């Protein structure tokens, strides 16, 4: 008892009183005297083991909180539209991972409307998207402007034409994404009446659209950044149709989040926050 008092910086009488109070509260005798010595009863041994387990659990909670606070652990569930996942998100993650290599990261690739719904509903921490979301409860940070152009394969009949109008486009297939994809909204803006008038090949992913155009299956509306290599080496040709510009941006909920998301958001390129 005296050694316990010394380790707790208390008097022996104070420790004895605390033990008596605990015994009264539990309705158990925890200590018994054997001559000049004090030892645990059977009930005392059981309670002591349980108390040690509880102390270790509390210390584990404190350690977990410390690790999360210092980003020695934690996770980030982030969404990305196809264009963002292939061309914009990797550089953002590289900077984050270099500073916080222990954080677990999972990326979910979907179109922008679906990602906005998942972030707003709390399924995703944040997302990097193309275009606007229409969700007022989300905060958006502009990251980079992106150009969307109309292209065909170098050997396609439309390649090299000085003027491409509705009559010329109507003779060829349009290769596009699924309805609801932001890229299709832009395609409709760019092509106007030609968008509905032409035959379509619908593909579910940006890479599939690019591959189909390279194979000469038709014309497509694609982000310039996603086909820069094919344009540079002449495999794809840009048609003389006005380009559209859009923003690649990051979105999140307005409420304060955990340390992992807050740190990822802090490391994004600086830009004004606007309503999504």
C-alpha positions as CSV (number, residue, x, y, z in Angstrom):
1,X,0.0,0.0,0.0
2,X,2.9,2.4,0.8
3,X,4.5,1.7,-2.6
4,X,1.2,2.4,-4.3
5,X,0.9,5.7,-2.4
6,X,4.4,6.7,-3.4
7,X,3.8,6.0,-7.1
8,X,0.6,8.0,-7.0
9,X,2.1,10.9,-5.0
10,X,-0.6,10.4,-2.3
11,X,-0.6,9.6,1.3
12,X,-1.1,6.0,2.4
13,X,-4.3,6.9,4.2
14,X,-5.6,8.6,1.0
15,X,-5.0,5.4,-1.0
16,X,-6.6,3.2,1.7
17,X,-9.7,5.5,1.6
18,X,-9.9,5.2,-2.3
19,X,-9.7,1.4,-2.0
20,X,-12.5,1.4,0.6
21,X,-14.6,3.6,-1.5
22,X,-14.2,1.3,-4.5
23,X,-15.0,-1.8,-2.4
24,X,-18.2,-0.1,-1.2
25,X,-19.2,0.9,-4.7
26,X,-18.6,-2.6,-6.1
27,X,-19.9,-4.5,-3.1
28,X,-16.8,-6.7,-3.1
29,X,-13.8,-7.1,-0.8
30,X,-10.7,-6.5,-3.0
31,X,-7.8,-6.7,-0.4
32,X,-7.1,-8.8,2.6
33,X,-4.3,-8.6,5.2
34,X,-2.0,-11.5,5.8
35,X,0.1,-10.4,8.8
36,X,1.9,-7.2,7.8
37,X,1.2,-7.8,4.1
38,X,-1.8,-6.9,1.9
39,X,-2.8,-9.0,-1.0
40,X,-5.6,-9.2,-3.5
41,X,-8.6,-11.4,-2.9
42,X,-9.9,-13.6,-5.7
43,X,-12.4,-10.8,-6.5
44,X,-9.6,-8.2,-6.3
45,X,-7.5,-10.2,-8.8
46,X,-10.4,-10.3,-11.3
47,X,-11.2,-6.6,-10.9
48,X,-7.5,-5.7,-11.2
49,X,-7.2,-7.7,-14.5
50,X,-10.3,-6.0,-15.9
51,X,-9.0,-2.6,-14.8
52,X,-5.7,-3.2,-16.5
53,X,-7.6,-4.1,-19.7
54,X,-9.6,-1.0,-19.5
55,X,-6.5,1.2,-19.0
56,X,-4.9,-0.4,-22.0
57,X,-8.0,0.2,-24.1
58,X,-8.1,3.8,-23.0
59,X,-4.5,4.3,-23.9
60,X,-5.2,2.7,-27.3
61,X,-8.0,5.2,-27.9
62,X,-5.6,8.0,-27.0
63,X,-2.9,6.7,-29.3
64,X,-5.4,6.2,-32.1
65,X,-6.6,9.8,-31.7
66,X,-3.0,11.0,-31.7
67,X,-2.1,9.1,-34.8
68,X,-5.2,10.4,-36.6
69,X,-4.4,13.9,-35.5
70,X,-0.9,13.7,-36.8
71,X,-1.9,11.7,-39.9
72,X,0.2,8.7,-39.0
73,X,-2.9,6.7,-39.9
74,X,-6.4,7.4,-41.3
75,X,-8.1,7.0,-44.6
76,X,-9.3,9.2,-47.5
77,X,-12.2,8.0,-49.7
78,X,-12.1,10.2,-52.8
79,X,-14.1,10.2,-56.0
80,X,-12.9,11.2,-59.5
81,X,-14.5,11.6,-62.8
82,X,-12.8,9.7,-65.7
83,X,-10.9,12.8,-67.0
84,X,-9.9,13.8,-63.5
85,X,-8.9,10.3,-62.4
86,X,-6.5,9.9,-65.4
87,X,-5.1,13.4,-65.8
88,X,-5.6,15.6,-62.6
89,X,-5.9,13.5,-59.5
90,X,-2.6,11.6,-59.6
91,X,-0.5,14.8,-59.1
92,X,-2.7,15.9,-56.2
93,X,-2.4,12.5,-54.5
94,X,1.4,12.4,-55.1
95,X,1.9,15.5,-53.1
96,X,-0.4,14.3,-50.3
97,X,1.2,10.8,-50.1
98,X,4.7,12.2,-50.0
99,X,3.8,14.0,-46.8
100,X,1.5,11.4,-45.3
101,X,2.5,7.9,-46.6
102,X,0.6,6.0,-43.9
103,X,-2.9,7.3,-44.9
104,X,-5.0,4.7,-46.7
105,X,-6.5,6.0,-50.0
106,X,-9.3,4.6,-52.1
107,X,-10.5,6.3,-55.4
108,X,-13.9,5.7,-56.8
109,X,-14.4,6.6,-60.5
110,X,-17.9,7.8,-61.6
111,X,-19.4,10.5,-63.6
112,X,-19.8,14.0,-62.1
113,X,-23.5,13.8,-61.1
114,X,-23.1,10.5,-59.3
115,X,-19.9,11.7,-57.5
116,X,-21.7,14.9,-56.4
117,X,-24.5,12.8,-54.9
118,X,-22.1,10.5,-53.1
119,X,-20.1,13.4,-51.6
120,X,-23.3,15.2,-50.6
121,X,-24.6,12.0,-48.9
122,X,-21.4,11.4,-47.0
123,X,-20.4,8.2,-48.8
124,X,-17.3,10.0,-50.2
125,X,-15.0,12.4,-48.4
126,X,-14.5,14.6,-51.5
127,X,-14.2,14.3,-55.3
128,X,-12.3,15.8,-58.2
129,X,-14.8,16.4,-61.0
130,X,-15.4,18.1,-64.4
131,X,-18.1,20.7,-64.7
132,X,-20.7,22.0,-62.2
133,X,-22.6,19.8,-59.8
134,X,-25.8,21.7,-59.0
135,X,-25.5,20.9,-55.3
136,X,-25.7,24.1,-53.2
137,X,-24.6,22.2,-50.1
138,X,-21.2,21.4,-51.6
139,X,-18.1,23.6,-51.6
140,X,-16.2,23.7,-54.9
141,X,-12.5,24.7,-55.4
142,X,-11.5,25.4,-59.0
143,X,-8.3,23.5,-59.9
144,X,-7.6,23.8,-63.7
145,X,-9.4,24.9,-66.8
146,X,-9.9,22.1,-69.4
147,X,-10.6,22.3,-73.2
148,X,-13.1,20.0,-74.9
149,X,-12.7,19.5,-78.6
150,X,-14.2,17.4,-81.5
151,X,-11.8,14.9,-83.0
152,X,-11.5,12.1,-85.5
153,X,-8.8,9.6,-86.5
154,X,-6.3,10.8,-89.0
155,X,-7.6,8.5,-91.7
156,X,-11.3,9.5,-91.1
157,X,-13.1,11.2,-94.0
158,X,-13.7,14.3,-91.9
159,X,-10.0,14.7,-91.1
160,X,-8.4,17.6,-93.0
161,X,-11.7,19.3,-94.0
162,X,-11.6,23.1,-93.8
163,X,-15.2,23.3,-92.9
164,X,-17.3,20.7,-91.0
165,X,-21.0,21.5,-90.8
166,X,-24.2,19.6,-89.9
167,X,-24.4,17.9,-93.3
168,X,-20.9,16.5,-93.0
169,X,-21.4,15.3,-89.5
170,X,-24.7,13.7,-90.3
171,X,-22.9,11.2,-92.6
172,X,-20.8,9.8,-89.7
173,X,-21.3,8.2,-86.3
174,X,-20.9,10.1,-83.1
175,X,-18.9,8.1,-80.4
176,X,-19.9,9.2,-76.8
177,X,-20.3,8.5,-73.2
178,X,-23.5,7.4,-71.3
179,X,-26.4,9.9,-70.8
180,X,-25.8,12.1,-67.8
181,X,-22.1,12.3,-68.1
182,X,-20.9,15.9,-68.1
183,X,-19.0,15.3,-71.3
184,X,-22.3,14.5,-73.0
185,X,-23.8,17.8,-71.9
186,X,-20.8,19.6,-73.4
187,X,-21.1,17.5,-76.6
188,X,-24.7,18.6,-76.9
189,X,-23.7,22.2,-76.5
190,X,-20.9,21.9,-79.1
191,X,-22.9,19.9,-81.7
192,X,-26.3,21.5,-81.2
193,X,-28.9,19.9,-83.5
194,X,-26.2,17.6,-84.9
195,X,-26.0,15.8,-81.5
196,X,-29.5,14.4,-81.8
197,X,-29.5,14.0,-85.6
198,X,-26.5,11.7,-85.9
199,X,-26.2,8.0,-85.3
200,X,-24.4,7.2,-82.0
201,X,-22.1,4.6,-80.4
202,X,-22.5,4.8,-76.7
203,X,-19.6,3.6,-74.6
204,X,-19.3,3.7,-70.8
205,X,-15.8,5.0,-70.3
206,X,-13.6,7.7,-71.6
207,X,-10.8,5.3,-72.5
208,X,-13.3,3.3,-74.6
209,X,-14.4,6.4,-76.5
210,X,-10.8,7.4,-77.2
211,X,-10.0,3.9,-78.5
212,X,-13.1,3.8,-80.7
213,X,-12.2,7.1,-82.3
214,X,-8.6,6.0,-82.9
215,X,-10.1,3.0,-84.6
216,X,-11.9,5.2,-87.0
217,X,-15.5,4.4,-85.8
218,X,-16.6,8.0,-85.8
219,X,-16.1,11.5,-84.3
220,X,-16.1,12.3,-80.6
221,X,-16.0,15.2,-78.1
222,X,-13.1,14.7,-75.8
223,X,-11.0,16.6,-73.3
224,X,-7.9,17.9,-75.0
225,X,-5.7,16.8,-72.1
226,X,-6.8,13.2,-72.5
227,X,-5.8,12.9,-76.1
228,X,-2.8,15.3,-76.2
229,X,-0.4,12.5,-77.2
230,X,-2.6,11.3,-80.1
231,X,-3.0,14.9,-81.3
232,X,0.7,15.5,-81.1
233,X,1.7,12.4,-83.1
234,X,-1.0,12.9,-85.7
235,X,-3.2,9.9,-84.9
236,X,-6.1,12.2,-84.0
237,X,-7.2,15.4,-85.8
238,X,-9.1,18.3,-84.3
239,X,-12.1,19.3,-86.3
240,X,-12.8,23.0,-87.1
241,X,-15.6,23.3,-84.5
242,X,-15.4,25.9,-81.6
243,X,-14.0,24.5,-78.4
244,X,-15.6,24.5,-75.0
245,X,-13.9,25.3,-71.8
246,X,-14.8,24.0,-68.4
247,X,-13.3,23.7,-64.9
248,X,-11.8,20.7,-63.2
249,X,-12.6,21.2,-59.5
250,X,-12.6,19.6,-56.1
251,X,-15.8,19.3,-54.1
252,X,-16.6,18.5,-50.5
253,X,-19.4,19.1,-47.9
254,X,-19.4,22.4,-46.1
255,X,-19.1,20.9,-42.6
256,X,-15.8,20.5,-40.9
257,X,-14.3,17.1,-41.6
258,X,-11.6,14.9,-40.1
259,X,-7.9,15.7,-40.1
260,X,-7.2,13.6,-43.2
261,X,-9.7,15.4,-45.5
262,X,-8.8,18.8,-44.0
263,X,-5.1,18.2,-44.8
264,X,-5.8,17.0,-48.4
265,X,-8.0,20.1,-48.9
266,X,-5.3,22.4,-47.5
267,X,-2.8,21.0,-50.0
268,X,-4.9,21.7,-53.0
269,X,-3.8,24.5,-55.3
270,X,-5.1,27.8,-53.9
271,X,-8.3,29.0,-55.6
272,X,-11.4,30.9,-54.4
273,X,-14.2,28.8,-52.9
274,X,-17.5,29.2,-54.8
275,X,-20.9,27.6,-54.6
276,X,-21.2,24.3,-56.6
